[in-house]
Amino acid sequence: MDYDLTEEQRGIVETAREIAQKKIKPVAKHYDETEEFPWPIVEEIRKADLFSIYLPEEFGGMGGGITELCLAAEEMYKACGGITMAYGATSLCASPILLFGNPDQRKRWLPDLAAGKRLGAFNITEPGAGSDATATKATARLEGDHYVVNGIKNFCTNGKEAELYVIFASTNPARGPRGISAFVVEKGTPGFTFGKKEEKLGIRASSTYELVFQDCKVPKENLLYKEGYGLFVAQAVFDQSRPGVAAQALGVAQGALDETVAYIRQRKQFGQSVSSFQAMQHMLADCATAIECGRALLYKMTRAMDKVMKPAIEKGLREGIPIFDAMQALDTPRFTKEAGMVKVFATDAAMKITTDCIQMCGGIGYMRDFPVEKYFRDAKVLQIYEGTNQIQRNEIAMMLIKEAASKSRRDKVSA
Ligand SMILES: Cc1cc2nc3c(=O)[nH]c(=O)nc-3n(C[C@H](O)[C@H](O)[C@H](O)COP(=O)(O)OP(=O)(O)OC[C@H]3O[C@@H](n4cnc5c(N)ncnc54)[C@H](O)[C@@H]3O)c2cc1C
């Protein structure tokens, strides 16, 4: 379907597609097997300037938005979910700095992230705080001109390879969820080290590490926004990043489907092409329909989001205030519900589609020599990270109920 892309957006898609097909696809199996970090590909993405596309020009960005980020991610995930995680996790680090950083923080960190000079990471999860981020145990105690951070964060994507980390720790444990704050921690800060590297089912080219903080002195200026606003920061970031997970899912699903169509067209059984069996054709049709529905929902909502974010970003930059404050001043809609919907829809679809693709290919689809099983392994995590799909459904339902309650209050007032 034609999504009315601008010339610039078409250029981004072409660049990302070229990297995906010429650079990523040929090495996807190698990095999946070795679990090495794909530095040569990160360099290709950096040279093509794709790290910059969603950041404002003032920081060396191209001035695009979530739409541009999703378009690039979708193309690259078609080739390999694991390799492209280095890109996705860096954008997840840039987002809280852009939305909640003060002018000094924006100037200090965003240009390197836009240039791809430093990779980023975002880590809220802890061994005892997964879906329930309010259970965060890491602490950050203010002592003079720095915070002393202690605790373990885990499952950090871009683990050891990132150089900038947005992390969450409690500055006031007595206040529970309202005591959690967000910080930027730079690699090399004394007291910040790396623990276990995870071995994973899928996205094996992506590194996933435990982060260890032992009396780590983080400068006071690295607090993002205000003390006690950490969960607020995380939610606002997820509102904008969950469409990106949907884009990853659509890429993975499309990649699996393309391989499957090519294979079943030439595979013959009972003297005819497997693609001539109606049972296979119906599965193909369902897969393609789900991908197109996901894409339509995704780009409809990212456009709506970019449209309302543009004036907030301009205001925040012009007035030297956090962009989140500009969003509040302009009453910018948050899209929490829609971001959850597109994440759930696209990632559940990707899991089903990659499962069906293995089925359509038969035994070969299950084998490591053939590319389809990797898409299936790479798809699974999309239903888990950035909030499991159960948590998304909880949030969507909660918002529906709240909306119904406020509508009924309004109706009573106007009656
Ligand atoms: C490969 C990988 C990379 C990751 N990268 C990062 C990263 O870079 N940064 C980061 O911060 N985190 C990262 N994560 C962590 C990820 O976000 C968490 O795994 C996820 O939020 C779920 O938390 P959990 O694993 O503790 O599961 P749990 O919270 O223990 O959940 C277990 C099950 O219970 C369900 N459940 C829990 N609470 C509820 C509820 N209230 N209602 C219904 N069901 C519920 C969940 O849906 C799930 O099915 C990564 C995870 C993986 C696997």
The ligand as an SDF file (V2000), in Angstrom:
LIG
                    3D

 53 58  0  0  0  0  0  0  0  0999 V2000
   16.1310   -9.7550   25.2590 C   0  0  0  0  0  0  0  0  0  0  0  0
   15.6250   -8.7670   26.2510 C   0  0  0  0  0  0  0  0  0  0  0  0
   16.0960   -7.4740   26.2340 C   0  0  0  0  0  0  0  0  0  0  0  0
   15.6600   -6.5510   27.1780 C   0  0  0  0  0  0  0  0  0  0  0  0
   16.1560   -5.2750   27.1600 N   0  0  0  0  0  0  0  0  0  0  0  0
   15.8340   -4.4270   28.1540 C   0  0  0  0  0  0  0  0  0  0  0  0
   16.4260   -3.1360   28.2190 C   0  0  0  0  0  0  0  0  0  0  0  0
   17.2380   -2.7480   27.3770 O   0  0  0  0  0  0  0  0  0  0  0  0
   16.0830   -2.3310   29.2500 N   0  0  0  0  0  0  0  0  0  0  0  0
   15.1980   -2.7050   30.2040 C   0  0  0  0  0  0  0  0  0  0  0  0
   14.9420   -1.9290   31.1050 O   0  0  0  0  0  0  0  0  0  0  0  0
   14.6140   -3.9260   30.1570 N   0  0  0  0  0  0  0  0  0  0  0  0
   14.9050   -4.7870   29.1650 C   0  0  0  0  0  0  0  0  0  0  0  0
   14.3210   -6.0270   29.1070 N   0  0  0  0  0  0  0  0  0  0  0  0
   13.4180   -6.4100   30.1700 C   0  0  0  0  0  0  0  0  0  0  0  0
   11.9610   -6.4650   29.7870 C   0  0  0  0  0  0  0  0  0  0  0  0
   11.4370   -5.1900   29.5910 O   0  0  0  0  0  0  0  0  0  0  0  0
   11.2400   -7.2680   30.8840 C   0  0  0  0  0  0  0  0  0  0  0  0
   11.6440   -8.6100   30.7210 O   0  0  0  0  0  0  0  0  0  0  0  0
    9.7240   -7.1470   30.8050 C   0  0  0  0  0  0  0  0  0  0  0  0
    9.3090   -5.8650   31.1930 O   0  0  0  0  0  0  0  0  0  0  0  0
    9.0040   -8.1700   31.6970 C   0  0  0  0  0  0  0  0  0  0  0  0
    9.5210   -8.1960   32.9840 O   0  0  0  0  0  0  0  0  0  0  0  0
    9.9600   -9.5880   33.6190 P   0  0  0  0  0  0  0  0  0  0  0  0
   10.8410  -10.2750   32.6580 O   0  0  0  0  0  0  0  0  0  0  0  0
   10.4860   -9.3390   34.9730 O   0  0  0  0  0  0  0  0  0  0  0  0
    8.6350  -10.4460   33.6960 O   0  0  0  0  0  0  0  0  0  0  0  0
    7.6070  -10.4620   34.9410 P   0  0  0  0  0  0  0  0  0  0  0  0
    7.2120   -9.0670   35.2760 O   0  0  0  0  0  0  0  0  0  0  0  0
    8.1390  -11.3200   35.9990 O   0  0  0  0  0  0  0  0  0  0  0  0
    6.3530  -11.1410   34.2580 O   0  0  0  0  0  0  0  0  0  0  0  0
    6.1860  -12.5630   34.1550 C   0  0  0  0  0  0  0  0  0  0  0  0
    4.8220  -12.8070   33.4830 C   0  0  0  0  0  0  0  0  0  0  0  0
    3.7880  -12.2890   34.3130 O   0  0  0  0  0  0  0  0  0  0  0  0
    2.9620  -11.4010   33.5640 C   0  0  0  0  0  0  0  0  0  0  0  0
    2.4990  -10.3230   34.4410 N   0  0  0  0  0  0  0  0  0  0  0  0
    3.2350   -9.5910   35.3240 C   0  0  0  0  0  0  0  0  0  0  0  0
    2.4570   -8.6730   35.9130 N   0  0  0  0  0  0  0  0  0  0  0  0
    1.2110   -8.8050   35.3890 C   0  0  0  0  0  0  0  0  0  0  0  0
   -0.0380   -8.1290   35.5810 C   0  0  0  0  0  0  0  0  0  0  0  0
   -0.1680   -7.1200   36.4220 N   0  0  0  0  0  0  0  0  0  0  0  0
   -1.0950   -8.5400   34.8420 N   0  0  0  0  0  0  0  0  0  0  0  0
   -0.9840   -9.5580   33.9450 C   0  0  0  0  0  0  0  0  0  0  0  0
    0.1650  -10.2530   33.7480 N   0  0  0  0  0  0  0  0  0  0  0  0
    1.2510   -9.8600   34.4320 C   0  0  0  0  0  0  0  0  0  0  0  0
    3.8730  -10.8660   32.4710 C   0  0  0  0  0  0  0  0  0  0  0  0
    3.1260  -10.3860   31.3530 O   0  0  0  0  0  0  0  0  0  0  0  0
    4.6900  -12.1040   32.1410 C   0  0  0  0  0  0  0  0  0  0  0  0
    3.9740  -12.9130   31.2400 O   0  0  0  0  0  0  0  0  0  0  0  0
   14.7110   -6.9470   28.1490 C   0  0  0  0  0  0  0  0  0  0  0  0
   14.2060   -8.2390   28.1290 C   0  0  0  0  0  0  0  0  0  0  0  0
   14.6530   -9.1540   27.2100 C   0  0  0  0  0  0  0  0  0  0  0  0
   14.0920  -10.5430   27.2330 C   0  0  0  0  0  0  0  0  0  0  0  0
  1  2  1  0
  2  3  1  0
  2 52  2  0
  3  4  2  0
  4  5  1  0
  4 50  1  0
  5  6  2  0
  6  7  1  0
  6 13  1  0
  7  8  2  0
  7  9  1  0
  9 10  1  0
 10 11  2  0
 10 12  1  0
 12 13  2  0
 13 14  1  0
 14 15  1  0
 14 50  1  0
 15 16  1  0
 16 17  1  0
 16 18  1  0
 18 19  1  0
 18 20  1  0
 20 21  1  0
 20 22  1  0
 22 23  1  0
 23 24  1  0
 24 25  2  0
 24 26  1  0
 24 27  1  0
 27 28  1  0
 28 29  2  0
 28 30  1  0
 28 31  1  0
 31 32  1  0
 32 33  1  0
 33 34  1  0
 33 48  1  0
 34 35  1  0
 35 36  1  0
 35 46  1  0
 36 37  1  0
 36 45  1  0
 37 38  2  0
 38 39  1  0
 39 40  1  0
 39 45  2  0
 40 41  1  0
 40 42  2  0
 42 43  1  0
 43 44  2  0
 44 45  1  0
 46 47  1  0
 46 48  1  0
 48 49  1  0
 50 51  2  0
 51 52  1  0
 52 53  1  0
M  END
$$$$
